[in-house]
Amino acid sequence: SPLLKSSSAIVAVAGPSASESQCTVALIKNIVGTGVLTLPAGVARLTDSGATPAEAIALAVPLLLLFGALNAWGFLLIGRVCVETEQPSYVGAWTSTLGPRLAALPAVASLLLCSTAAIACATVIADTGTDLLAALFALPAADVSRTAVLFGCAASVLTPLCLLPSLAPLG
């Protein structure tokens, strides 16, 4: 490919690295964990807006398949570029093809991706926690503060987990 510059250098990865199976499991946990909780909420939102359940499912399933196919295609392309440039990482392949001047761009994109994932997780925690507490105490969902649920979860669960020196005992 004319866009790819051949490179015989292999970049050594500093520190401990995850195996392919560990990376696959982590990716599946992230996709399924958020998707399992947000997809039903999205379909419910469609039905609350006047769509019939059949219409909501008819819209949700093709969109789910389309986004899954686009993600698979993107990962396939990244893998092909890594193989063709003989680089073990996305950043190495990026640097090999576009040069070191733009090498920081994947890191910035990853930072933005992590930020949006954190927002998505916070939304799932707040919505799910609010619904669970409302059902548990037989309250209307509007009477349970999403902000209070999120801060309570952050203070009692997430902060102690972040302060652990290693999450290895959890997994």
N, C-alpha and C positions, 0 to 999 in steps of 0.2 A: 504494500500500500504506500502511495507517495507521501501520506501524512505521517507515517511511522518511520522514525530513524532507527536503524538497527544498532543495538548496543549489546556488547557481550559482558558488560559488568553486571554482577548480581549484588544487590545491596543487602548487607547483613542487618537483620532486625535486632535492635538492642533490647535487652531484657527478656523475660520469659514470654513465650508466644503461645497462643491458643492453638489447639489442633483444629483440623478441618471440621471434625464432628462437634467440638465445643462451639465453634463459630456458627455452625448450622443450627444447633439447638438454641443458641442465644438469639439468632435471627428469627427463628420460628416462635420462640417465646414472646418476642417483642411484637411481631405481626399478629399472632393469634391473641395475645393478651389484650391488646388495644382493640383489635377488630371484633372480638367476641363481645366486648362490652359496648362498643360504639355503633356497630351495624344495626342491632335491634333498636337502639335509640333513634337512629336515623330513619328507619322504616316506620317506627311509631310516630315520629314527627311528621312524616308524610301523611299518615292516616289521620293525625290530628288536624292537618291542614285541609282535609276534605277528600283525599284520595281513598279509594277502597283498598282493602288489604291486598287484593289481587293486583291492582295497579301499582301499589308500592313495591311489591315483590317483583313485578314485571320490570320495573325501573331499576331496582337494587341489584338484581342478579346480573344483568348485562354490564352494569357499571362495575360490579365486583370483578367479573371476569376480564373486562377491559383493563382495569387498573392492575390486576394480577399479571396479565400478559405484558403490559408495558414495563412493569417491574422486572419480570423475568428477562425481557429483551435487553433492558438496561444492564442487568447483571451479566448477561451473556456478552455484551459488547465490552464491558470492563474486563472480563476474563480474557477475551480475545486479545485486547490491547496489551494486557499484562504478559500473555504468552508471546506475542509477537515482539515486544520490546525486551523480553527476558527479565522482567522486573517482578519482584515478589509482592509489590504493593501498588495500590492505586496512585499514590503520590509519586512513586518511582516511575510508573508508566506515564504519568502526566508530565513530569520533568523531562523524560526522554523524548516525548513527542512535541511539547510546546516550549521547552527550555526552562532554565532556572528562574527567569524573571517572573514567571507566573506560578511558581511552585507553591506559593502561600494560598492560592485560590482554593484548592481542595480542602485545606485546613479550615478556611473561613466558611466554606460550604458545609463542612461537617459540624462546625460550631452552630451554624444556623439550623441545621437539621436536628441536632441535639436539643437546641432551645425549643423548637416547635414540638419535638417529642415530649419534652418536659411539660409543655403547656397542655398537650393532649392527655398526658397521664394525670395532670392536676385536674383537668376537666372530668376525666373518667372517675377519679377518686371522689371529687366533690359531688357529681351526679349520683354515682352508685351509693356513696355514703348517705347522702340526703334521702334517697329512696328507701334504703335499708332502715335508717333510723325512723323515718316516718311510718313505715310498715310495722316496725318493732313496737313503737309506742302509740300506734293507732292515731297518728296525727295527720292533718293535711300536709302534703309535701311543701306547700307554700309557707307553713309555719316553722320549717326547719331551715336554718340559715346555711347555704352552701359554703359561705366564707368561714363560718364557725366550724363546720365539718372539716374543711380543708386544713385550716390552721390546727385543729385538734389532732388530725391524722399526722400532719407534719411535725407537730411537737411531740406526740407520744410514740410514733412509729418511725417516721422517716429520719428525723434528726438523730435518734440513737443509732439507727443503721448506718448513717453517714459517718458517725464518730467511731465506728468499729475500725480497727487497723486492717482487717481483712474480712471479706465476705465469704471466704472459703468454707467456714463451718456451716453456712446456710445452704450450700448447694452440694 
